[in-house]
Amino acid sequence: MERVEVWLPVVTATRYVAPLREGGSLPGIVEADDLGTYVCKFRGAGQGPPVLVAEVIVAELARALGLRTPRLAGLQLDEAIARYEADEEVQDLLNASLGLNLGVDFLPGSFGFDPTATLPEEEAARILWLDAFVANVDRSWRNPNLLVWHGDVWLIDHGASLYFHHAWGGGVTDPARFATQAYDVTDHVLGAHAGAVPPLDAELAARVSDEVISEAVALVPDEWLVERPASPESLRAAYAAFLRARRDSGRPWLPGRP
């Protein structure tokens, strides 16, 4: 796969502000040298760099489908960031995450999506199609991972997608199984809209073109592509192959399919 020379902007964290204690990965709010405020997803947390890879790739695919997701940046953490942190758990996490992490633009004043709220059916169907395509298992009614900001719905926390890479410890696996893996909408916060997905399927699949997939995987930095013995470039090619295979499978995983 030819590398598309693109990368996210890189900023340096200047101050750790506060932890966000939802979930097990302990993301935190940080300020950076571009005067921006970010939610930092740490490379040293939870399941490590593959989660950051999924965040980047799925965010780009969401944008290609016309969905809103916060701006991303590479977030550099230097040793000084942990020096004055009193919380030992946070200090350990900061020290384990020195180097390049993921910054997600902080949306001030946003609030969590109410699962009982009404969302336009087409928008709900686009979100559901994306989640089925990338096998996102973390958009339930208990944890929608949707924010409302200035009246619009924004998608966040894509790290539970693309689960196949967690099986790559001994080398890249075959995409055939993932290509046709069923997607269960039973627990999905927007599962009631499954019937609206098939009419949009052809349009959305066309939006996830080979070029879009290549550009999405090209955004992932080498520092996060750490599975051995594979090289970063071969891992980018593997992510692209898995996504193309799922798109081109005839899509038996499609929600609402008769």
C-alpha positions in Angstrom: 0.0 0.0 0.0 1.4 3.4 -1.0 1.9 5.6 2.0 -0.1 8.9 2.0 2.2 11.4 3.6 -0.2 13.0 6.1 -0.2 13.2 9.8 -2.1 14.9 12.6 -0.8 18.1 14.1 1.5 17.5 17.0 1.3 19.6 20.2 3.1 19.4 23.5 1.2 19.0 26.8 2.1 21.9 29.2 -0.2 21.0 32.2 -2.2 18.0 33.4 -5.5 19.4 34.6 -7.7 16.6 35.8 -8.5 12.9 35.3 -11.7 11.7 33.7 -12.6 8.7 35.7 -15.1 7.1 33.4 -14.1 3.6 32.3 -10.8 1.9 33.0 -8.3 3.8 30.9 -8.3 7.0 33.0 -8.1 9.6 30.2 -7.2 13.1 31.4 -7.8 16.7 30.5 -4.5 18.5 29.6 -3.5 21.9 28.3 -1.1 22.2 25.4 1.4 24.7 23.9 -1.1 25.6 21.1 -3.3 27.1 23.9 -5.8 24.2 23.3 -7.4 21.9 25.8 -7.5 18.2 25.1 -8.8 14.9 26.4 -5.6 12.9 26.4 -5.8 9.2 25.6 -2.7 7.6 27.0 -0.5 5.1 25.2 0.4 3.6 28.6 -3.2 2.9 29.6 -5.4 -0.2 29.4 -4.8 -2.1 26.1 -2.1 0.3 24.9 -1.4 1.8 21.5 -3.9 -0.3 19.5 -6.7 1.7 21.1 -5.2 4.9 19.9 -4.9 3.4 16.4 -8.6 2.6 16.4 -9.4 6.1 17.7 -7.7 7.8 14.7 -8.9 5.4 12.0 -12.5 5.4 13.1 -12.6 9.2 13.6 -11.5 9.7 10.0 -14.1 7.2 8.7 -16.8 9.0 10.7 -15.9 12.3 9.0 -16.0 10.6 5.6 -19.6 9.6 6.4 -20.6 13.1 7.4 -20.6 12.5 11.1 -19.1 14.9 13.7 -16.2 13.8 15.9 -13.8 16.1 17.7 -10.5 17.2 16.2 -7.5 15.1 16.9 -3.9 15.9 17.6 -0.7 14.0 18.5 0.0 15.0 22.1 3.6 14.9 23.2 4.1 14.2 26.9 7.6 15.0 28.4 9.0 14.0 31.8 8.1 17.3 33.4 4.4 16.7 33.1 4.3 14.2 35.9 6.7 16.0 38.3 4.1 17.8 40.4 1.3 15.3 40.1 0.2 14.3 43.6 -2.0 11.3 42.6 0.3 8.3 42.4 -2.0 6.4 40.0 -2.0 9.4 37.6 1.7 9.9 38.0 2.4 6.3 37.1 0.2 6.6 34.0 1.9 9.8 32.9 5.4 8.3 33.3 4.3 5.2 31.4 3.0 7.4 28.6 6.0 9.6 27.8 6.2 10.3 24.1 3.4 10.6 21.7 -0.2 10.2 22.9 -3.6 11.1 21.4 -5.3 14.4 22.1 -9.0 14.8 21.5 -10.3 18.3 21.3 -12.1 19.1 24.5 -15.7 20.4 23.9 -16.4 22.8 26.7 -20.0 22.8 27.9 -20.9 19.5 26.1 -23.0 17.0 27.9 -23.8 13.3 27.4 -26.4 12.1 25.0 -29.7 11.2 26.6 -30.6 7.7 25.3 -34.3 8.6 25.5 -33.8 11.7 23.3 -34.8 11.8 19.6 -32.1 11.8 17.0 -32.9 12.4 13.3 -33.3 8.9 11.8 -30.8 9.4 9.0 -28.1 10.6 11.4 -28.8 7.6 13.7 -28.6 5.2 10.8 -25.2 6.7 9.7 -23.8 6.2 13.2 -25.2 2.7 13.3 -23.7 1.8 9.9 -20.3 3.1 11.0 -20.4 1.2 14.3 -21.3 -2.0 12.5 -18.6 -1.5 9.9 -15.8 -1.0 12.4 -17.4 -3.4 15.0 -17.6 -0.9 17.7 -18.9 -2.7 20.8 -19.1 0.4 23.0 -22.1 2.5 22.1 -24.7 1.0 24.4 -27.6 2.7 26.2 -25.5 2.5 29.4 -22.5 4.2 27.7 -23.6 6.0 24.4 -20.2 7.7 23.8 -22.1 10.5 22.2 -21.9 14.2 23.3 -24.3 17.0 22.6 -22.5 20.3 21.8 -24.2 23.4 20.5 -27.2 21.3 19.7 -25.3 18.7 17.6 -24.4 15.2 18.4 -20.6 14.3 18.4 -19.1 10.8 18.3 -16.4 10.1 20.9 -14.3 7.2 22.2 -13.8 4.9 19.2 -11.1 2.7 20.9 -13.3 -0.4 21.3 -13.6 -0.7 17.5 -11.4 -2.8 15.2 -11.1 -5.5 17.8 -9.2 -7.8 15.4 -5.9 -6.1 16.2 -5.9 -7.5 19.7 -5.2 -10.9 18.1 -2.1 -9.8 16.3 0.4 -10.6 19.1 1.8 -13.5 17.0 1.4 -11.8 13.7 -1.4 -10.3 11.5 -4.4 -12.6 11.1 -6.6 -13.3 8.1 -9.3 -10.6 7.4 -11.8 -13.1 6.1 -13.5 -13.8 9.4 -13.8 -10.1 10.3 -15.2 -9.4 6.8 -18.4 -11.2 7.5 -18.6 -11.1 11.3 -22.1 -10.3 12.4 -22.9 -7.2 14.4 -25.3 -7.3 17.3 -27.4 -4.2 17.7 -29.4 -5.5 20.6 -27.6 -3.3 23.1 -26.8 -0.4 20.8 -28.2 2.9 22.0 -29.5 3.5 18.4 -30.5 0.0 17.7 -34.1 1.0 17.2 -33.1 2.7 14.0 -31.7 -0.4 12.4 -34.4 -0.5 9.8 -33.2 2.9 8.4 -29.7 1.6 7.7 -30.2 -0.6 4.5 -31.5 2.3 2.3 -28.3 4.2 3.1 -25.9 1.3 2.7 -24.8 1.8 -0.9 -24.1 5.5 -0.4 -22.1 4.9 2.8 -20.1 2.0 1.5 -19.1 4.2 -1.5 -18.0 6.9 0.8 -15.5 4.5 2.5 -13.4 4.3 -0.7 -10.0 2.8 -1.0 -8.6 6.3 -0.9 -10.5 7.2 2.3 -9.3 4.1 4.0 -5.7 4.7 2.9 -5.8 8.2 4.2 -7.2 7.1 7.5 -4.6 4.5 8.2 -1.8 6.8 7.0 -2.6 9.2 9.9 -1.5 6.6 12.4 2.1 7.3 13.6 4.8 4.6 13.6 5.1 4.9 17.4 1.7 3.3 17.9 2.2 0.5 15.4 4.1 -1.8 17.7 3.1 -5.3 16.9 6.1 -7.4 16.1 7.5 -8.8 13.9 5.3 -6.7 11.5 6.6 -3.3 10.5 4.5 -0.1 10.8 4.0 0.0 7.1 2.8 -3.6 6.9 0.4 -3.0 9.8 -1.1 0.0 8.0 -1.6 -2.3 5.0 -3.2 -4.9 7.2 -5.7 -2.4 8.7 -6.6 -1.2 5.2 -7.0 -4.9 4.0 -9.4 -5.7 6.9 -11.5 -2.6 6.3 -11.7 -3.2 2.5 -12.6 -6.9 3.1 -15.5 -5.9 5.4 -16.7 -3.3 3.0 -16.5 -5.7 0.0 -18.0 -8.7 1.7 -21.5 -8.2 0.6 -22.1 -6.8 4.1 -24.0 -9.6 5.8 -23.2 -7.7 9.0 -25.5 -4.8 8.0 -28.0 -3.8 10.7 -31.6 -4.1 9.6 -30.8 -6.4 6.7 -33.8 -8.6 5.8 
